[in-house]
């Protein structure tokens, strides 16, 4: 996750192969992935995953991708 944060702070350091894999809006996809990961970790730790900042939006976007 630290690497993802570094890439969000300075997107010019994202390797070309990672940019290709992420496609358009690489920073947004990194943030979405971090939110999803954090929500899962909180759930596994017995914490309310809805209390993670951005969890509601991440869940809504994930549901939109499944249904769309």
C-alpha positions in Angstrom: 0.0 0.0 0.0 2.9 2.4 0.6 3.9 2.0 -3.0 0.4 2.9 -4.1 0.5 6.0 -2.0 3.8 7.0 -3.5 2.4 6.5 -7.0 -0.7 8.7 -6.1 1.6 11.4 -4.8 3.9 11.3 -7.8 2.2 9.6 -10.7 5.3 10.1 -12.9 6.9 7.2 -10.9 4.3 4.6 -11.9 6.0 2.0 -14.1 4.8 1.8 -17.7 3.5 -1.7 -17.4 1.4 -0.8 -14.3 -0.1 2.2 -16.2 -1.0 -0.2 -19.1 -2.6 -2.6 -16.6 -4.6 0.1 -14.9 -5.7 1.8 -18.1 -7.3 5.2 -18.0 -7.6 7.0 -14.6 -4.7 5.1 -13.0 -4.8 7.2 -9.8 -8.5 6.7 -9.4 -8.1 3.0 -9.8 -5.2 2.9 -7.2 -7.4 4.8 -4.7 -10.4 2.5 -5.4 -8.2 -0.5 -4.9 -6.8 0.8 -1.6 -10.3 1.6 -0.3 -11.5 -1.9 -1.2 -8.5 -3.5 0.5 -8.8 -1.4 3.6 -12.5 -2.2 3.8 -11.8 -5.9 3.6 -9.1 -5.6 6.2 -11.4 -3.8 8.6 -14.1 -6.4 8.1 -11.6 -9.2 8.8 -10.5 -7.4 12.0 -14.1 -7.1 13.2 -14.4 -3.4 12.5 -17.3 -1.8 10.7 -16.2 -1.6 7.0 -18.6 1.2 6.4 -16.6 3.4 8.7 -13.7 3.4 6.3 -13.5 6.8 4.5 -14.8 6.3 1.0 -16.2 2.8 1.7 -19.8 3.7 0.6 -18.5 5.1 -2.7 -16.2 2.1 -3.3 -19.1 -0.3 -2.6 -21.5 1.6 -4.9 -18.9 1.6 -7.7 -18.2 -2.1 -7.2 -21.9 -2.9 -7.4 -22.3 -0.7 -10.5 -19.5 -2.7 -12.2 -21.1 -6.0 -11.3 -24.5 -5.0 -12.6 -23.4 -3.1 -15.6 
